[in-house]
Amino acid sequence: MRKSQGESIRCPIDEQIVYNQLDDNEAAIWSLLLASGYLKVLSYDRLDLIEANEDQMYELTLTNYEVKRMFHSMVKGWFTNAGSAYNDFVKALLSGNLKEMRNKDKTIFGL
């Protein structure tokens, strides 16, 4: 996903999100960003058209130019001092190598 490029993401939303769920539920961040006003809903699946065992999906995008700039600056700041580890992280990301991404993630973010 390239949120800073103005694109959207499709994901389920939990309107009852609780802060402590952020560690256990990778989709929870989208619910939090939506509830906080950083994202807006472009479209969503009608409940009467989806199977009972499927999640209702929402198409989300950043709300405005200022939010887009804020996220761009924030993400850029994460990688400012990362050096070659950042390039290796991006290569691993583009190749779909999750193991290498995690290794570089630890180097970049000091995890």
Backbone torsions as a table, in degrees:
resi	resn	phi	psi	omega
1	MET	NA	141.8	179.6
2	ARG	-125.2	74.8	-176.9
3	LYS	-59.9	-35.5	-177.2
4	SER	-71.1	-12.3	177.9
5	GLN	-91.0	1.9	178.0
6	GLY	88.0	11.9	179.5
7	GLU	-84.5	175.1	-179.2
8	SER	-117.1	169.3	177.0
9	ILE	-130.6	144.4	175.2
10	ARG	-106.9	126.9	-178.3
11	CYS	-159.5	161.5	173.2
12	PRO	-76.4	155.7	178.2
13	ILE	-125.5	137.3	175.5
14	ASP	-110.4	107.2	-177.8
15	GLU	-70.8	-12.8	-179.4
16	GLN	-105.4	30.3	-175.0
17	ILE	-60.9	138.4	176.9
18	VAL	-117.5	139.0	-173.9
19	TYR	-51.3	-41.0	-176.2
20	ASN	-70.7	-6.5	176.5
21	GLN	-80.4	-10.9	-176.2
22	LEU	-61.1	-33.0	179.4
23	ASP	-75.2	-29.8	-173.4
24	ASP	-98.9	-17.1	-172.7
25	ASN	-128.9	103.2	-175.5
26	GLU	-64.1	-23.6	178.3
27	ALA	-80.8	-11.5	-175.8
28	ALA	-63.6	-30.0	-178.5
29	ILE	-61.0	-36.2	179.5
30	TRP	-66.3	-39.0	177.7
31	SER	-63.6	-41.9	179.9
32	LEU	-65.7	-44.5	179.6
33	LEU	-65.6	-34.3	176.7
34	LEU	-68.3	-47.7	-179.5
35	ALA	-64.1	-29.5	-179.7
36	SER	-81.1	-9.8	177.7
37	GLY	91.9	5.9	178.1
38	TYR	-81.7	-23.9	177.9
39	LEU	-120.0	156.6	174.2
40	LYS	-131.9	156.5	-179.8
41	VAL	-86.7	125.4	174.1
42	LEU	-90.5	-39.1	179.1
43	SER	-161.5	168.8	177.9
44	TYR	-154.6	157.7	178.8
45	ASP	-74.3	134.2	175.0
46	ARG	-71.6	132.7	-177.0
47	LEU	-60.5	-32.3	-178.2
48	ASP	-76.0	-5.4	-179.3
49	LEU	-111.3	2.9	179.4
50	ILE	-115.0	155.8	179.2
51	GLU	-69.1	153.7	-177.5
52	ALA	-61.1	-30.4	-177.9
53	ASN	-91.1	3.0	-179.9
54	GLU	-99.2	149.3	174.4
55	ASP	-78.7	145.2	171.1
56	GLN	-72.6	128.2	-176.9
57	MET	-103.4	144.3	179.2
58	TYR	-120.6	143.7	172.5
59	GLU	-100.3	119.8	-174.7
60	LEU	-118.2	151.5	174.7
61	THR	-146.8	164.6	176.5
62	LEU	-65.1	148.2	-172.0
63	THR	-73.4	-36.7	-175.7
64	ASN	-161.6	179.0	-176.8
65	TYR	-62.4	-40.8	-178.0
66	GLU	-63.0	-41.9	177.9
67	VAL	-66.1	-40.1	177.5
68	LYS	-59.3	-46.3	178.6
69	ARG	-64.2	-39.9	-179.9
70	MET	-61.8	-47.0	-180.0
71	PHE	-66.6	-38.9	177.6
72	HIS	-59.3	-47.7	179.7
73	SER	-64.8	-39.9	-179.0
74	MET	-64.1	-48.1	-179.8
75	VAL	-66.2	-41.6	177.5
76	LYS	-59.4	-40.5	178.5
77	GLY	-62.8	-33.2	178.4
78	TRP	-59.9	-33.0	-173.0
79	PHE	-105.2	3.8	-175.9
80	THR	-55.5	-46.1	-176.5
81	ASN	-101.6	17.0	-174.2
82	ALA	-80.7	-24.7	178.7
83	GLY	60.2	-136.6	-175.7
84	SER	-67.4	-24.5	178.5
85	ALA	-60.5	-35.4	177.7
86	TYR	-63.4	-46.0	179.0
87	ASN	-60.9	-41.5	177.8
88	ASP	-65.0	-38.0	177.6
89	PHE	-61.9	-46.9	-179.8
90	VAL	-62.6	-42.8	177.6
91	LYS	-60.3	-43.9	178.7
92	ALA	-64.3	-39.6	178.1
93	LEU	-61.5	-48.7	-177.7
94	LEU	-66.9	-28.6	179.3
95	SER	-89.8	-5.9	179.6
96	GLY	77.3	19.8	-179.0
97	ASN	-86.7	88.6	-175.0
98	LEU	-65.0	-36.2	-179.7
99	LYS	-62.6	-46.4	179.4
100	GLU	-67.0	-36.7	177.0
101	MET	-59.1	-44.6	179.5
102	ARG	-62.6	-41.3	178.9
103	ASN	-62.2	-45.6	-179.5
104	LYS	-71.1	-33.5	176.6
105	ASP	-57.9	-43.5	179.4
106	LYS	-64.2	-38.8	178.8
107	THR	-67.2	-46.9	-175.8
108	ILE	-66.6	-48.9	-173.2
109	PHE	-96.2	-0.6	178.8
110	GLY	66.9	35.0	-178.9
111	LEU	-86.1	NA	NA
